[in-house]
Amino acid sequence: MADPIPAGGTAPQPSLISYTHWMYALHAASALMGVFTAAAVVTQFVFGIPSIIAVVMNYLKRDEARGTWLESHFSWQLRTFWFALLAWLLIGLFSAPLVLLLGLGIVTWIIGAFVVGIWIIYRVARGWLRLKDGKAV
């Protein structure tokens, strides 16, 4: 399979494609730990060591991906991580005052964490499948 080359861009190195697979694997590991442990997916994804390592890896090699179709994957992963963190903060911000109202905050947090967790799993799966197919996200 030939790697697509964006207009004016270059083909990525095979090692960078493999590197990107590893970042998706680390994000997926964090999400799965959230599914199979007592932690919520969003909490494990944002604060789990595998995802934090993937974000650091992303920033370390981001410049190498510039101008290739992998650039979209690097941005996709970073946006997923930072939007998940923002969502986690907003869920906490809105549910905390509701705790005083007959436990509504706990229900709000559970629903919010579930929705964001599904969104995270979707983003990781969609991005990784596009990478497997050699396509930009």
A tleap script that builds the chain and sets N, CA, C and O, in Angstrom:
source leaprc.protein.ff14SB
mol = sequence {
  NMET ALA ASP PRO ILE PRO ALA GLY GLY THR
  ALA PRO GLN PRO SER LEU ILE SER TYR THR
  HIE TRP MET TYR ALA LEU HIE ALA ALA SER
  ALA LEU MET GLY VAL PHE THR ALA ALA ALA
  VAL VAL THR GLN PHE VAL PHE GLY ILE PRO
  SER ILE ILE ALA VAL VAL MET ASN TYR LEU
  LYS ARG ASP GLU ALA ARG GLY THR TRP LEU
  GLU SER HIE PHE SER TRP GLN LEU ARG THR
  PHE TRP PHE ALA LEU LEU ALA TRP LEU LEU
  ILE GLY LEU PHE SER ALA PRO LEU VAL LEU
  LEU LEU GLY LEU GLY ILE VAL THR TRP ILE
  ILE GLY ALA PHE VAL VAL GLY ILE TRP ILE
  ILE TYR ARG VAL ALA ARG GLY TRP LEU ARG
  LEU LYS ASP GLY LYS ALA CVAL
}
set mol.1.N position { 0.850 -1.169 0.000 }
set mol.1.CA position { 0.000 0.000 0.000 }
set mol.1.C position { 0.898 1.236 0.000 }
set mol.1.O position { 1.799 1.336 0.833 }
set mol.2.N position { 0.678 2.149 -0.890 }
set mol.2.CA position { 1.445 3.382 -0.965 }
set mol.2.C position { 0.854 4.398 0.008 }
set mol.2.O position { -0.363 4.555 0.096 }
set mol.3.N position { 1.730 5.080 0.733 }
set mol.3.CA position { 1.269 6.092 1.666 }
set mol.3.C position { 0.857 7.338 0.898 }
set mol.3.O position { 1.570 7.776 -0.004 }
set mol.4.N position { -0.288 7.911 1.250 }
set mol.4.CA position { -0.697 9.130 0.569 }
set mol.4.C position { 0.234 10.280 0.940 }
set mol.4.O position { 0.706 10.374 2.073 }
set mol.5.N position { 0.485 11.136 -0.014 }
set mol.5.CA position { 1.331 12.302 0.226 }
set mol.5.C position { 0.482 13.538 -0.001 }
set mol.5.O position { -0.064 13.718 -1.090 }
set mol.6.N position { 0.358 14.405 1.020 }
set mol.6.CA position { -0.439 15.603 0.832 }
set mol.6.C position { 0.223 16.527 -0.185 }
set mol.6.O position { 1.434 16.457 -0.394 }
set mol.7.N position { -0.562 17.385 -0.811 }
set mol.7.CA position { -0.021 18.327 -1.787 }
set mol.7.C position { 1.077 19.153 -1.128 }
set mol.7.O position { 0.859 19.781 -0.092 }
set mol.8.N position { 2.233 19.145 -1.727 }
set mol.8.CA position { 3.360 19.900 -1.184 }
set mol.8.C position { 4.008 19.228 0.005 }
set mol.8.O position { 4.903 19.809 0.620 }
set mol.9.N position { 3.586 18.016 0.351 }
set mol.9.CA position { 4.125 17.339 1.518 }
set mol.9.C position { 5.036 16.191 1.139 }
set mol.9.O position { 5.329 15.966 -0.035 }
set mol.10.N position { 5.473 15.480 2.143 }
set mol.10.CA position { 6.347 14.336 1.933 }
set mol.10.C position { 5.732 13.105 2.578 }
set mol.10.O position { 4.838 13.203 3.419 }
set mol.11.N position { 6.225 11.956 2.172 }
set mol.11.CA position { 5.775 10.703 2.784 }
set mol.11.C position { 6.455 10.549 4.141 }
set mol.11.O position { 7.639 10.858 4.277 }
set mol.12.N position { 5.725 10.078 5.140 }
set mol.12.CA position { 6.342 9.891 6.456 }
set mol.12.C position { 7.280 8.681 6.465 }
set mol.12.O position { 7.125 7.750 5.675 }
set mol.13.N position { 8.222 8.718 7.345 }
set mol.13.CA position { 9.121 7.584 7.534 }
set mol.13.C position { 8.318 6.423 8.136 }
set mol.13.O position { 7.435 6.650 8.962 }
set mol.14.N position { 8.617 5.182 7.728 }
set mol.14.CA position { 7.908 4.025 8.314 }
set mol.14.C position { 8.044 3.966 9.836 }
set mol.14.O position { 7.125 3.522 10.524 }
set mol.15.N position { 9.173 4.405 10.358 }
set mol.15.CA position { 9.358 4.385 11.813 }
set mol.15.C position { 8.406 5.360 12.503 }
set mol.15.O position { 7.983 5.121 13.634 }
set mol.16.N position { 8.067 6.468 11.816 }
set mol.16.CA position { 7.126 7.423 12.393 }
set mol.16.C position { 5.698 6.868 12.375 }
set mol.16.O position { 4.903 7.166 13.266 }
set mol.17.N position { 5.380 6.073 11.372 }
set mol.17.CA position { 4.069 5.417 11.328 }
set mol.17.C position { 3.964 4.436 12.497 }
set mol.17.O position { 2.948 4.388 13.190 }
set mol.18.N position { 5.014 3.665 12.701 }
set mol.18.CA position { 5.042 2.726 13.830 }
set mol.18.C position { 4.932 3.473 15.157 }
set mol.18.O position { 4.221 3.037 16.062 }
set mol.19.N position { 5.627 4.581 15.268 }
set mol.19.CA position { 5.604 5.421 16.462 }
set mol.19.C position { 4.174 5.892 16.749 }
set mol.19.O position { 3.736 5.912 17.900 }
set mol.20.N position { 3.457 6.267 15.692 }
set mol.20.CA position { 2.076 6.735 15.836 }
set mol.20.C position { 1.169 5.594 16.300 }
set mol.20.O position { 0.254 5.812 17.094 }
set mol.21.N position { 1.422 4.379 15.806 }
set mol.21.CA position { 0.673 3.208 16.289 }
set mol.21.C position { 0.894 3.031 17.794 }
set mol.21.O position { -0.045 2.733 18.531 }
set mol.22.N position { 2.115 3.213 18.239 }
set mol.22.CA position { 2.410 3.077 19.668 }
set mol.22.C position { 1.667 4.118 20.491 }
set mol.22.O position { 1.197 3.819 21.589 }
set mol.23.N position { 1.556 5.333 19.975 }
set mol.23.CA position { 0.812 6.352 20.717 }
set mol.23.C position { -0.661 5.965 20.839 }
set mol.23.O position { -1.256 6.102 21.908 }
set mol.24.N position { -1.250 5.481 19.738 }
set mol.24.CA position { -2.640 5.014 19.814 }
set mol.24.C position { -2.762 3.849 20.793 }
set mol.24.O position { -3.730 3.779 21.550 }
set mol.25.N position { -1.799 2.942 20.785 }
set mol.25.CA position { -1.838 1.788 21.700 }
set mol.25.C position { -1.807 2.252 23.155 }
set mol.25.O position { -2.520 1.706 23.996 }
set mol.26.N position { -0.994 3.244 23.449 }
set mol.26.CA position { -0.937 3.761 24.826 }
set mol.26.C position { -2.257 4.426 25.224 }
set mol.26.O position { -2.743 4.228 26.337 }
set mol.27.N position { -2.834 5.215 24.314 }
set mol.27.CA position { -4.136 5.826 24.611 }
set mol.27.C position { -5.204 4.750 24.799 }
set mol.27.O position { -6.036 4.845 25.701 }
set mol.28.N position { -5.176 3.733 23.951 }
set mol.28.CA position { -6.148 2.640 24.067 }
set mol.28.C position { -5.966 1.890 25.386 }
set mol.28.O position { -6.946 1.488 26.013 }
set mol.29.N position { -4.722 1.703 25.804 }
set mol.29.CA position { -4.458 1.026 27.083 }
set mol.29.C position { -5.069 1.805 28.241 }
set mol.29.O position { -5.669 1.216 29.140 }
set mol.30.N position { -4.920 3.114 28.222 }
set mol.30.CA position { -5.527 3.931 29.285 }
set mol.30.C position { -7.045 3.817 29.265 }
set mol.30.O position { -7.675 3.662 30.311 }
set mol.31.N position { -7.632 3.895 28.067 }
set mol.31.CA position { -9.088 3.789 27.972 }
set mol.31.C position { -9.567 2.425 28.463 }
set mol.31.O position { -10.564 2.338 29.180 }
set mol.32.N position { -8.860 1.362 28.079 }
set mol.32.CA position { -9.250 0.016 28.521 }
set mol.32.C position { -9.105 -0.146 30.030 }
set mol.32.O position { -9.912 -0.829 30.661 }
set mol.33.N position { -8.091 0.471 30.607 }
set mol.33.CA position { -7.960 0.413 32.069 }
set mol.33.C position { -9.151 1.082 32.730 }
set mol.33.O position { -9.607 0.648 33.787 }
set mol.34.N position { -9.657 2.146 32.104 }
set mol.34.CA position { -10.855 2.802 32.630 }
set mol.34.C position { -12.085 1.932 32.509 }
set mol.34.O position { -12.969 1.982 33.364 }
set mol.35.N position { -12.152 1.129 31.451 }
set mol.35.CA position { -13.299 0.238 31.256 }
set mol.35.C position { -13.261 -0.925 32.236 }
set mol.35.O position { -14.289 -1.286 32.809 }
set mol.36.N position { -12.078 -1.517 32.434 }
set mol.36.CA position { -11.969 -2.756 33.208 }
set mol.36.C position { -11.571 -2.580 34.668 }
set mol.36.O position { -11.379 -3.568 35.376 }
set mol.37.N position { -11.446 -1.339 35.130 }
set mol.37.CA position { -11.156 -1.103 36.541 }
set mol.37.C position { -12.242 -0.209 37.120 }
set mol.37.O position { -13.215 0.122 36.442 }
set mol.38.N position { -12.073 0.171 38.352 }
set mol.38.CA position { -13.061 1.022 39.006 }
set mol.38.C position { -12.995 2.462 38.511 }
set mol.38.O position { -13.913 3.244 38.761 }
set mol.39.N position { -11.915 2.824 37.809 }
set mol.39.CA position { -11.781 4.187 37.293 }
set mol.39.C position { -12.684 4.388 36.089 }
set mol.39.O position { -12.967 3.446 35.349 }
set mol.40.N position { -13.132 5.612 35.897 }
set mol.40.CA position { -13.901 5.944 34.697 }
set mol.40.C position { -12.929 6.073 33.534 }
set mol.40.O position { -11.753 6.375 33.736 }
set mol.41.N position { -13.409 5.849 32.332 }
set mol.41.CA position { -12.561 5.947 31.138 }
set mol.41.C position { -11.937 7.333 31.061 }
set mol.41.O position { -10.734 7.462 30.831 }
set mol.42.N position { -12.751 8.372 31.252 }
set mol.42.CA position { -12.228 9.733 31.117 }
set mol.42.C position { -11.142 10.012 32.163 }
set mol.42.O position { -10.130 10.636 31.844 }
set mol.43.N position { -11.337 9.564 33.389 }
set mol.43.CA position { -10.344 9.793 34.434 }
set mol.43.C position { -9.052 9.041 34.133 }
set mol.43.O position { -7.963 9.601 34.259 }
set mol.44.N position { -9.168 7.797 33.743 }
set mol.44.CA position { -7.988 6.991 33.432 }
set mol.44.C position { -7.280 7.526 32.187 }
set mol.44.O position { -6.051 7.518 32.113 }
set mol.45.N position { -8.062 7.992 31.209 }
set mol.45.CA position { -7.480 8.508 29.972 }
set mol.45.C position { -6.682 9.788 30.240 }
set mol.45.O position { -5.589 9.964 29.701 }
set mol.46.N position { -7.218 10.662 31.056 }
set mol.46.CA position { -6.576 11.944 31.304 }
set mol.46.C position { -5.421 11.824 32.299 }
set mol.46.O position { -4.404 12.501 32.149 }
set mol.47.N position { -5.567 10.973 33.305 }
set mol.47.CA position { -4.544 10.891 34.350 }
set mol.47.C position { -3.732 9.605 34.325 }
set mol.47.O position { -2.826 9.436 35.141 }
set mol.48.N position { -4.039 8.699 33.408 }
set mol.48.CA position { -3.312 7.437 33.321 }
set mol.48.C position { -1.925 7.629 32.731 }
set mol.48.O position { -1.736 8.420 31.807 }
set mol.49.N position { -0.973 6.912 33.264 }
set mol.49.CA position { 0.419 7.000 32.808 }
set mol.49.C position { 0.545 6.707 31.307 }
set mol.49.O position { 1.270 7.431 30.625 }
set mol.50.N position { -0.124 5.681 30.760 }
set mol.50.CA position { 0.038 5.434 29.319 }
set mol.50.C position { -0.355 6.630 28.451 }
set mol.50.O position { 0.355 6.958 27.500 }
set mol.51.N position { -1.470 7.284 28.763 }
set mol.51.CA position { -1.888 8.435 27.962 }
set mol.51.C position { -0.939 9.611 28.131 }
set mol.51.O position { -0.656 10.328 27.171 }
set mol.52.N position { -0.455 9.807 29.328 }
set mol.52.CA position { 0.493 10.910 29.556 }
set mol.52.C position { 1.779 10.655 28.780 }
set mol.52.O position { 2.352 11.581 28.206 }
set mol.53.N position { 2.232 9.405 28.760 }
set mol.53.CA position { 3.420 9.059 27.967 }
set mol.53.C position { 3.143 9.317 26.482 }
set mol.53.O position { 4.005 9.842 25.777 }
set mol.54.N position { 1.951 8.955 26.002 }
set mol.54.CA position { 1.593 9.168 24.592 }
set mol.54.C position { 1.587 10.656 24.246 }
set mol.54.O position { 2.024 11.037 23.160 }
set mol.55.N position { 1.103 11.487 25.144 }
set mol.55.CA position { 1.087 12.933 24.888 }
set mol.55.C position { 2.513 13.471 24.814 }
set mol.55.O position { 2.826 14.278 23.939 }
set mol.56.N position { 3.367 13.035 25.715 }
set mol.56.CA position { 4.774 13.464 25.679 }
set mol.56.C position { 5.422 13.002 24.374 }
set mol.56.O position { 6.124 13.770 23.716 }
set mol.57.N position { 5.182 11.736 24.002 }
set mol.57.CA position { 5.713 11.213 22.733 }
set mol.57.C position { 5.228 12.061 21.561 }
set mol.57.O position { 5.989 12.353 20.639 }
set mol.58.N position { 3.959 12.451 21.606 }
set mol.58.CA position { 3.362 13.241 20.540 }
set mol.58.C position { 4.102 14.569 20.389 }
set mol.58.O position { 4.459 14.957 19.276 }
set mol.59.N position { 4.331 15.263 21.495 }
set mol.59.CA position { 5.017 16.546 21.415 }
set mol.59.C position { 6.475 16.393 20.984 }
set mol.59.O position { 7.027 17.285 20.339 }
set mol.60.N position { 7.102 15.267 21.337 }
set mol.60.CA position { 8.501 15.055 20.960 }
set mol.60.C position { 8.693 14.882 19.455 }
set mol.60.O position { 9.708 15.318 18.912 }
set mol.61.N position { 7.739 14.256 18.777 }
set mol.61.CA position { 7.891 13.942 17.348 }
set mol.61.C position { 6.944 14.732 16.443 }
set mol.61.O position { 6.885 14.483 15.239 }
set mol.62.N position { 6.220 15.661 17.007 }
set mol.62.CA position { 5.222 16.399 16.236 }
set mol.62.C position { 5.835 17.121 15.038 }
set mol.62.O position { 5.236 17.143 13.963 }
set mol.63.N position { 6.998 17.701 15.205 }
set mol.63.CA position { 7.654 18.420 14.106 }
set mol.63.C position { 8.009 17.488 12.956 }
set mol.63.O position { 7.957 17.890 11.794 }
set mol.64.N position { 8.370 16.244 13.268 }
set mol.64.CA position { 8.706 15.276 12.212 }
set mol.64.C position { 7.478 14.899 11.384 }
set mol.64.O position { 7.603 14.536 10.214 }
set mol.65.N position { 6.308 14.983 11.983 }
set mol.65.CA position { 5.073 14.613 11.280 }
set mol.65.C position { 4.538 15.758 10.421 }
set mol.65.O position { 3.709 15.538 9.539 }
set mol.66.N position { 5.004 16.966 10.675 }
set mol.66.CA position { 4.522 18.115 9.907 }
set mol.66.C position { 4.749 17.926 8.414 }
set mol.66.O position { 5.826 17.516 7.981 }
set mol.67.N position { 3.718 18.230 7.637 }
set mol.67.CA position { 3.823 18.122 6.194 }
set mol.67.C position { 3.529 16.735 5.651 }
set mol.67.O position { 3.594 16.515 4.441 }
set mol.68.N position { 3.205 15.793 6.537 }
set mol.68.CA position { 2.842 14.443 6.112 }
set mol.68.C position { 1.391 14.184 6.517 }
set mol.68.O position { 0.796 14.965 7.259 }
set mol.69.N position { 0.835 13.093 6.028 }
set mol.69.CA position { -0.541 12.747 6.409 }
set mol.69.C position { -0.629 12.357 7.881 }
set mol.69.O position { -1.723 12.315 8.443 }
set mol.70.N position { 0.510 12.072 8.512 }
set mol.70.CA position { 0.493 11.743 9.941 }
set mol.70.C position { 0.237 12.963 10.821 }
set mol.70.O position { -0.143 12.831 11.985 }
set mol.71.N position { 0.446 14.128 10.266 }
set mol.71.CA position { 0.224 15.352 11.045 }
set mol.71.C position { -1.194 15.393 11.604 }
set mol.71.O position { -1.409 15.827 12.736 }
set mol.72.N position { -2.164 14.937 10.804 }
set mol.72.CA position { -3.556 14.934 11.272 }
set mol.72.C position { -3.739 13.985 12.453 }
set mol.72.O position { -4.540 14.262 13.346 }
set mol.73.N position { -3.013 12.878 12.469 }
set mol.73.CA position { -3.117 11.929 13.586 }
set mol.73.C position { -2.526 12.522 14.870 }
set mol.73.O position { -3.076 12.348 15.958 }
set mol.74.N position { -1.422 13.211 14.727 }
set mol.74.CA position { -0.807 13.842 15.891 }
set mol.74.C position { -1.762 14.886 16.478 }
set mol.74.O position { -1.955 14.939 17.693 }
set mol.75.N position { -2.355 15.710 15.617 }
set mol.75.CA position { -3.313 16.716 16.090 }
set mol.75.C position { -4.558 16.058 16.680 }
set mol.75.O position { -5.069 16.499 17.710 }
set mol.76.N position { -5.045 15.004 16.026 }
set mol.76.CA position { -6.240 14.282 16.478 }
set mol.76.C position { -6.036 13.753 17.902 }
set mol.76.O position { -6.913 13.887 18.755 }
set mol.77.N position { -4.880 13.157 18.142 }
set mol.77.CA position { -4.608 12.594 19.463 }
set mol.77.C position { -4.496 13.688 20.520 }
set mol.77.O position { -5.028 13.549 21.622 }
set mol.78.N position { -3.806 14.770 20.185 }
set mol.78.CA position { -3.668 15.850 21.162 }
set mol.78.C position { -5.016 16.504 21.462 }
set mol.78.O position { -5.328 16.790 22.618 }
set mol.79.N position { -5.807 16.738 20.426 }
set mol.79.CA position { -7.135 17.321 20.664 }
set mol.79.C position { -7.996 16.385 21.507 }
set mol.79.O position { -8.728 16.844 22.384 }
set mol.80.N position { -7.920 15.104 21.256 }
set mol.80.CA position { -8.690 14.144 22.052 }
set mol.80.C position { -8.290 14.241 23.522 }
set mol.80.O position { -9.149 14.293 24.401 }
set mol.81.N position { -6.995 14.264 23.782 }
set mol.81.CA position { -6.520 14.328 25.163 }
set mol.81.C position { -6.940 15.633 25.845 }
set mol.81.O position { -7.503 15.609 26.939 }
set mol.82.N position { -6.669 16.765 25.202 }
set mol.82.CA position { -6.939 18.054 25.854 }
set mol.82.C position { -8.439 18.331 25.971 }
set mol.82.O position { -8.870 18.912 26.967 }
set mol.83.N position { -9.238 17.935 24.992 }
set mol.83.CA position { -10.688 18.098 25.115 }
set mol.83.C position { -11.248 17.175 26.194 }
set mol.83.O position { -12.194 17.546 26.888 }
set mol.84.N position { -10.681 15.984 26.345 }
set mol.84.CA position { -11.115 15.076 27.417 }
set mol.84.C position { -10.810 15.685 28.779 }
set mol.84.O position { -11.626 15.599 29.696 }
set mol.85.N position { -9.640 16.298 28.914 }
set mol.85.CA position { -9.293 16.957 30.178 }
set mol.85.C position { -10.264 18.108 30.460 }
set mol.85.O position { -10.756 18.258 31.578 }
set mol.86.N position { -10.530 18.914 29.436 }
set mol.86.CA position { -11.477 20.017 29.602 }
set mol.86.C position { -12.862 19.495 29.988 }
set mol.86.O position { -13.506 20.049 30.878 }
set mol.87.N position { -13.317 18.446 29.332 }
set mol.87.CA position { -14.624 17.857 29.650 }
set mol.87.C position { -14.639 17.333 31.074 }
set mol.87.O position { -15.626 17.508 31.788 }
set mol.88.N position { -13.540 16.682 31.505 }
set mol.88.CA position { -13.457 16.160 32.868 }
set mol.88.C position { -13.578 17.310 33.880 }
set mol.88.O position { -14.272 17.189 34.890 }
set mol.89.N position { -12.892 18.426 33.593 }
set mol.89.CA position { -12.969 19.589 34.488 }
set mol.89.C position { -14.378 20.185 34.510 }
set mol.89.O position { -14.885 20.548 35.571 }
set mol.90.N position { -14.998 20.284 33.350 }
set mol.90.CA position { -16.354 20.843 33.288 }
set mol.90.C position { -17.368 19.943 33.987 }
set mol.90.O position { -18.270 20.432 34.668 }
set mol.91.N position { -17.227 18.649 33.824 }
set mol.91.CA position { -18.124 17.714 34.515 }
set mol.91.C position { -18.007 17.918 36.025 }
set mol.91.O position { -19.013 18.000 36.729 }
set mol.92.N position { -16.774 18.000 36.510 }
set mol.92.CA position { -16.566 18.222 37.939 }
set mol.92.C position { -17.096 19.566 38.402 }
set mol.92.O position { -17.686 19.679 39.477 }
set mol.93.N position { -16.881 20.585 37.578 }
set mol.93.CA position { -17.328 21.930 37.922 }
set mol.93.C position { -18.848 22.013 38.029 }
set mol.93.O position { -19.376 22.656 38.936 }
set mol.94.N position { -19.543 21.366 37.106 }
set mol.94.CA position { -21.007 21.432 37.121 }
set mol.94.C position { -21.634 20.441 38.090 }
set mol.94.O position { -22.728 20.691 38.596 }
set mol.95.N position { -20.968 19.320 38.362 }
set mol.95.CA position { -21.589 18.347 39.258 }
set mol.95.C position { -21.338 18.654 40.727 }
set mol.95.O position { -22.146 18.284 41.578 }
set mol.96.N position { -20.233 19.324 41.042 }
set mol.96.CA position { -19.916 19.597 42.445 }
set mol.96.C position { -21.029 20.367 43.156 }
set mol.96.O position { -21.432 19.951 44.242 }
set mol.97.N position { -21.547 21.466 42.602 }
set mol.97.CA position { -22.621 22.167 43.316 }
set mol.97.C position { -23.902 21.344 43.424 }
set mol.97.O position { -24.692 21.539 44.348 }
set mol.98.N position { -24.107 20.432 42.489 }
set mol.98.CA position { -25.334 19.632 42.504 }
set mol.98.C position { -25.303 18.527 43.564 }
set mol.98.O position { -26.336 17.929 43.864 }
set mol.99.N position { -24.131 18.256 44.128 }
set mol.99.CA position { -24.033 17.242 45.188 }
set mol.99.C position { -24.903 17.659 46.366 }
set mol.99.O position { -25.484 16.814 47.048 }
set mol.100.N position { -24.987 18.937 46.598 }
set mol.100.CA position { -25.797 19.434 47.711 }
set mol.100.C position { -27.298 19.216 47.478 }
set mol.100.O position { -28.078 19.181 48.430 }
set mol.101.N position { -27.691 19.071 46.229 }
set mol.101.CA position { -29.107 18.884 45.902 }
set mol.101.C position { -29.454 17.402 45.773 }
set mol.101.O position { -29.625 16.895 44.664 }
set mol.102.N position { -29.554 16.723 46.886 }
set mol.102.CA position { -30.005 15.334 46.939 }
set mol.102.C position { -29.180 14.380 46.078 }
set mol.102.O position { -29.735 13.460 45.478 }
set mol.103.N position { -27.897 14.582 46.010 }
set mol.103.CA position { -27.034 13.653 45.293 }
set mol.103.C position { -27.097 13.763 43.786 }
set mol.103.O position { -26.592 12.880 43.092 }
set mol.104.N position { -27.703 14.819 43.250 }
set mol.104.CA position { -27.790 14.980 41.802 }
set mol.104.C position { -26.410 15.093 41.147 }
set mol.104.O position { -26.237 14.719 39.987 }
set mol.105.N position { -25.451 15.599 41.877 }
set mol.105.CA position { -24.106 15.762 41.317 }
set mol.105.C position { -23.471 14.437 40.957 }
set mol.105.O position { -22.750 14.339 39.964 }
set mol.106.N position { -23.731 13.424 41.753 }
set mol.106.CA position { -23.164 12.101 41.481 }
set mol.106.C position { -23.753 11.540 40.189 }
set mol.106.O position { -23.029 10.981 39.365 }
set mol.107.N position { -25.052 11.688 40.014 }
set mol.107.CA position { -25.713 11.220 38.797 }
set mol.107.C position { -25.187 11.993 37.590 }
set mol.107.O position { -24.897 11.403 36.549 }
set mol.108.N position { -25.065 13.312 37.731 }
set mol.108.CA position { -24.551 14.149 36.649 }
set mol.108.C position { -23.132 13.728 36.285 }
set mol.108.O position { -22.798 13.632 35.104 }
set mol.109.N position { -22.299 13.477 37.284 }
set mol.109.CA position { -20.918 13.078 37.018 }
set mol.109.C position { -20.875 11.728 36.309 }
set mol.109.O position { -20.115 11.559 35.356 }
set mol.110.N position { -21.669 10.776 36.752 }
set mol.110.CA position { -21.679 9.443 36.141 }
set mol.110.C position { -22.110 9.529 34.677 }
set mol.110.O position { -21.478 8.930 33.807 }
set mol.111.N position { -23.171 10.265 34.408 }
set mol.111.CA position { -23.649 10.398 33.024 }
set mol.111.C position { -22.614 11.121 32.166 }
set mol.111.O position { -22.312 10.687 31.055 }
set mol.112.N position { -22.078 12.213 32.680 }
set mol.112.CA position { -21.069 12.971 31.940 }
set mol.112.C position { -19.819 12.148 31.675 }
set mol.112.O position { -19.292 12.160 30.562 }
set mol.113.N position { -19.343 11.435 32.683 }
set mol.113.CA position { -18.142 10.604 32.516 }
set mol.113.C position { -18.398 9.479 31.517 }
set mol.113.O position { -17.507 9.122 30.746 }
set mol.114.N position { -19.596 8.922 31.524 }
set mol.114.CA position { -19.940 7.859 30.571 }
set mol.114.C position { -19.921 8.397 29.136 }
set mol.114.O position { -19.328 7.784 28.248 }
set mol.115.N position { -20.562 9.527 28.916 }
set mol.115.CA position { -20.630 10.112 27.570 }
set mol.115.C position { -19.240 10.463 27.063 }
set mol.115.O position { -18.905 10.158 25.918 }
set mol.116.N position { -18.437 11.092 27.889 }
set mol.116.CA position { -17.074 11.468 27.473 }
set mol.116.C position { -16.229 10.211 27.266 }
set mol.116.O position { -15.395 10.175 26.362 }
set mol.117.N position { -16.430 9.195 28.076 }
set mol.117.CA position { -15.702 7.939 27.909 }
set mol.117.C position { -15.992 7.287 26.572 }
set mol.117.O position { -15.080 6.795 25.907 }
set mol.118.N position { -17.268 7.279 26.170 }
set mol.118.CA position { -17.642 6.734 24.856 }
set mol.118.C position { -16.987 7.562 23.746 }
set mol.118.O position { -16.495 7.008 22.763 }
set mol.119.N position { -16.984 8.872 23.905 }
set mol.119.CA position { -16.366 9.768 22.916 }
set mol.119.C position { -14.871 9.476 22.785 }
set mol.119.O position { -14.341 9.455 21.674 }
set mol.120.N position { -14.187 9.251 23.908 }
set mol.120.CA position { -12.754 8.943 23.893 }
set mol.120.C position { -12.503 7.640 23.146 }
set mol.120.O position { -11.627 7.568 22.285 }
set mol.121.N position { -13.275 6.615 23.480 }
set mol.121.CA position { -13.109 5.311 22.815 }
set mol.121.C position { -13.331 5.451 21.313 }
set mol.121.O position { -12.586 4.882 20.514 }
set mol.122.N position { -14.356 6.208 20.932 }
set mol.122.CA position { -14.622 6.447 19.507 }
set mol.122.C position { -13.432 7.133 18.841 }
set mol.122.O position { -12.999 6.718 17.766 }
set mol.123.N position { -12.905 8.172 19.467 }
set mol.123.CA position { -11.805 8.935 18.864 }
set mol.123.C position { -10.549 8.073 18.710 }
set mol.123.O position { -9.887 8.117 17.673 }
set mol.124.N position { -10.229 7.301 19.726 }
set mol.124.CA position { -9.043 6.444 19.641 }
set mol.124.C position { -9.238 5.387 18.561 }
set mol.124.O position { -8.343 5.154 17.748 }
set mol.125.N position { -10.404 4.748 18.551 }
set mol.125.CA position { -10.663 3.692 17.558 }
set mol.125.C position { -10.685 4.254 16.139 }
set mol.125.O position { -10.075 3.675 15.239 }
set mol.126.N position { -11.370 5.358 15.928 }
set mol.126.CA position { -11.458 5.933 14.583 }
set mol.126.C position { -10.085 6.356 14.076 }
set mol.126.O position { -9.722 6.065 12.936 }
set mol.127.N position { -9.329 7.036 14.913 }
set mol.127.CA position { -8.000 7.469 14.501 }
set mol.127.C position { -7.085 6.299 14.192 }
set mol.127.O position { -6.367 6.311 13.192 }
set mol.128.N position { -7.110 5.289 15.048 }
set mol.128.CA position { -6.224 4.134 14.863 }
set mol.128.C position { -6.594 3.367 13.596 }
set mol.128.O position { -5.712 2.903 12.874 }
set mol.129.N position { -7.888 3.231 13.320 }
set mol.129.CA position { -8.319 2.549 12.095 }
set mol.129.C position { -7.898 3.329 10.851 }
set mol.129.O position { -7.483 2.730 9.859 }
set mol.130.N position { -7.999 4.644 10.891 }
set mol.130.CA position { -7.545 5.461 9.757 }
set mol.130.C position { -6.032 5.324 9.573 }
set mol.130.O position { -5.547 5.278 8.442 }
set mol.131.N position { -5.297 5.259 10.663 }
set mol.131.CA position { -3.850 5.077 10.583 }
set mol.131.C position { -3.538 3.722 9.959 }
set mol.131.O position { -2.661 3.621 9.101 }
set mol.132.N position { -4.245 2.688 10.382 }
set mol.132.CA position { -4.040 1.351 9.823 }
set mol.132.C position { -4.263 1.337 8.324 }
set mol.132.O position { -3.577 0.621 7.595 }
set mol.133.N position { -5.223 2.131 7.862 }
set mol.133.CA position { -5.525 2.219 6.431 }
set mol.133.C position { -4.595 3.176 5.685 }
set mol.133.O position { -4.709 3.336 4.470 }
set mol.134.N position { -3.684 3.806 6.410 }
set mol.134.CA position { -2.739 4.734 5.772 }
set mol.134.C position { -3.382 6.037 5.328 }
set mol.134.O position { -2.971 6.628 4.330 }
set mol.135.N position { -4.396 6.488 6.072 }
set mol.135.CA position { -5.124 7.701 5.710 }
set mol.135.C position { -5.051 8.724 6.831 }
set mol.135.O position { -4.876 8.388 8.002 }
set mol.136.N position { -5.189 9.976 6.436 }
set mol.136.CA position { -5.277 11.050 7.430 }
set mol.136.C position { -6.631 10.952 8.132 }
set mol.136.O position { -7.572 10.347 7.619 }
set mol.137.N position { -6.707 11.549 9.291 }
set mol.137.CA position { -7.973 11.548 10.030 }
set mol.137.C position { -8.809 12.699 9.528 }
set mol.137.O position { -9.926 12.904 10.004 }
savepdb mol mol.pdb
quit
